[in-house]
């Protein structure tokens, strides 16, 4: 029996009336980037935090969906190191890059890194594949001001921006909106000039308000949210600490044909 073709979102869900839009995950991201010039992907725990750390240390980062035999082949083709899993990294005798931002911050720097992630990394790759002219940027709390500064003159020159909080996945693979990604998206918007506030879609304004509600207690909020508790329970509380370090990195990772590189190299 043939399956019906997937339904396209209604035109209203592209948020085309607004120059600064926001929608969740791979499906929402694909909707709001239609007609947009720039996509800002936010995956605070942990892809875009790890991305910010790695690119600020001089590493070219290649996004990839899953860590399997295809990922190793992909890394070999690019003369890159394939990041190991967080748990696996703890068992190795020598430090190795992983999705853990704390490991990336403290470990040896590598020239090229394939960084698999089922959420942020997957979304970045899919958005770029679906719209080759789209500028895809990785944002986290650590680099939110740098990203906002980079966005300002582009928005003032007429660019439209789609902010895409990645979210997480439930065991049935449905989207779990993750509050830390809402805060990360709002943190970028908070760093934009107030003169641009009229360009925000209601969805983006909601993210901004959510961030401002926790801005004074950001570290504690990240510790207490479900994703933070999950990492702490697994012994990766240091990753939550690194993710909460607001404006620690002055870097804008832009996805090029050769991985994520600092914006000045794009």
C-alpha angles and dihedrals in degrees: 000000000000117000118230115251114264113271117250117229117260113263091252090066091064086069087214092159088070128065093207111047137172135201136155133257133336097316096044091043092054089053099050097042090063103113092002125124100206134032119200109198117199123195105155097177091068139311101070092038089054089044092053092049095047098045091046087057092053101263123140106223122208113198119222132173106228137014102237138114090294090056092054091050090048090052093047091053090055097041086241136141115248111226114237125222120275094247093044091052091059091058097052121102091220126045113262132183115261140161086275108107090203090057091048092049095050102031133079117294117242128198096229130018132185104210113192119200129160092217122029097019093047092049093050092052094045095049092050092046092050095047112023093186093053116110107228116199130184116223133182137159089271095062103022095118093048091051092047092051090050091050098048103078091038090055091045088054091055106271120150118222129206114199111203119191103199102213123190135267130253117223089265088057094248118137119273108197103224116213093214089062090050088053092047092051090047091049091059091048090047090059093056118096116271088238089074095054093101090063094062121107115227089255090057092046089054091055090049092052091047092054094047090052091062102026093106093050100030099138093050092046091054090049092051101044119098096254092048091049090050092056093043091051089053091051097258100114088131089068090059090050092051091047092053094054096111116215093354092137126056095200138111111204109208121188109239132172086272100049131273112332134168112281092245089063094049 
